[in-house]
C-alpha cells in the first residue's frame, strides 16, 4: 500500500500533547480528521465538475495514520457491484476477483487504498491540513475542558492572573484533578472593587458557567462578585456548616454598589436545629477568627451574619443589624410591606450609607422595608392609610373580576348566533359548489 510521508509526525504528536494537555489519541484523531479534510479539498480542487461532490460525498473515505512509519494512507470503503457508476463509492466484482477476492459477492464492501501520489498530493495536503488541524485541536481542547469542568459549575477554584483583555481579567485555573491550568474569564461586572489584579496575583473565584460551542475566548466564566463565593468561603471555614449543623438560609450581596462612595457588603442569614449551637457565633468564630478569614479573602468586604427566624418580624429586625430595631409592623403580608420603627439616633444606621443596609435587608428577607422614626410615627394614621389602600385595591380587583365575568357571559350569549352564522356560511358554500 502506498503511503504519504510525514517526517517528524511522532514528535509532533508528543509536542502537541504536552503543550495543549491533550491525550495522544485525541491528537492523532485531530490529525486524521485534518488530513481527511485536506484530501477532500485536494479532490475538489482537482475536479472540474464540483457539483458531484455533495456534503456527504466523502463519508466513505478515511485516513489511516502510521505513527511509527511517520506517514498516512487514504482509504475508501466501496460497494461491490456488477457495473460501476461511481468510482469513489463502487468497485466492479470482476476487479475485486482479479485482485484475489475470489469469494467476493455483490453488495459486499471492501476497503481499498486510494492514496494519491506523494509528489502530487503531499505538498498540497500539508498546506491544506495545517489550518484544519489547528481548528480540530482547539475543538478537542474545548471538549476536554467542558468535560473536566462541567460538574464543577457552582464551586470555587483557585485562580492566578495571566493577562488583561479590555476590561476582563484572564485567569489560569485548575480543576484540582491533577490536570494543568486552563484559561478563565473574569469580566468587569464580576470583579471586586477592592481587588488588586496584577500579573501573578492569586484569588479564589466562583465558577459561574462552562460555555459550550465554538465561540472564541475562554470557555470558563468566573466571578468574585457572586454570592456563591461567600457561601463557599463560610462553608470552608466553619466546620458546623460543612457538617450541616449550621445552615445558610439566605445571602444578599452587593459586591459592586451603585455608588463608589459605598463599599461592598454582604448579609448572610444562618440557622440551626441544635439548641446547643449558636449559628451566628459559629460563623464569626472566637474573637472573629473565622469571619476574618472570609473578610480577608474578599479584600475587606463588610459582612453581617444574622440569625434567621421563621417569624418575619424577628427576621426583619435581625436583618437590619447593626441597627437596633424597636418595632416591626407587618402592614400588608400579601404585598409583604412592613414599617420598621427605630429611635432617631438609629435612623441613619438602619438605612445605611446611601440606603445600602435597608436595601440588603429587604433583599435578604423578601420584604419591602420602610424605616420610620419611632418618635414621629402615628400608628392610627398609618393603619388608616393602609386600610384605605387595601379597600381600594379590593374594589379594583372586584371590578376587574366583574368585567371579566360580563365578557364571558356575553361570549356565551353570542355563541349560538355565531354557530348559526357559521352553519349558514357552510351551507351556502356547499350550495354554490353543487350549483357549479
Secondary structure, DSSP 8 states (H G I E B T S, - for coil): ---EE-TTHHHHHHHHHHHHT--HHHHHHHHHHHHHHHHHHHHHHH-S-GGG--TTTTTTEEEEEETTTTEEEEEEEEEEESS-S-TTTEEEHHHHHHTT-TT--TT-EEEEE----HHHHHHHHHHHHHHHHHHHHHHHHHHHHHHHHGGGTTSEEEEEEEEEETTEEEEEE--SSS---EEEEE-GGGS-TT----TT-EEEEEEEEE--SS-SS-SEEEESSSHHHHHHHHHHH-HHHHTTSEEEEEEEEESS-SSTTS--EEEEEEEES-TT--HHHHHH-GGGHHHHHHHHHTTS-EEEEEE--SSHHHHHHHHTTTS--SEEEEEETTTTEEEEEE-GGGHHHHH-GGGHHHHHHHHHHT-EEEEEEGGG--HHHHHHHHHHHHHHHHHHHHHHHHHHHHHHHHHHHHHHHHHHHHHHHHHHHHHHHHH-
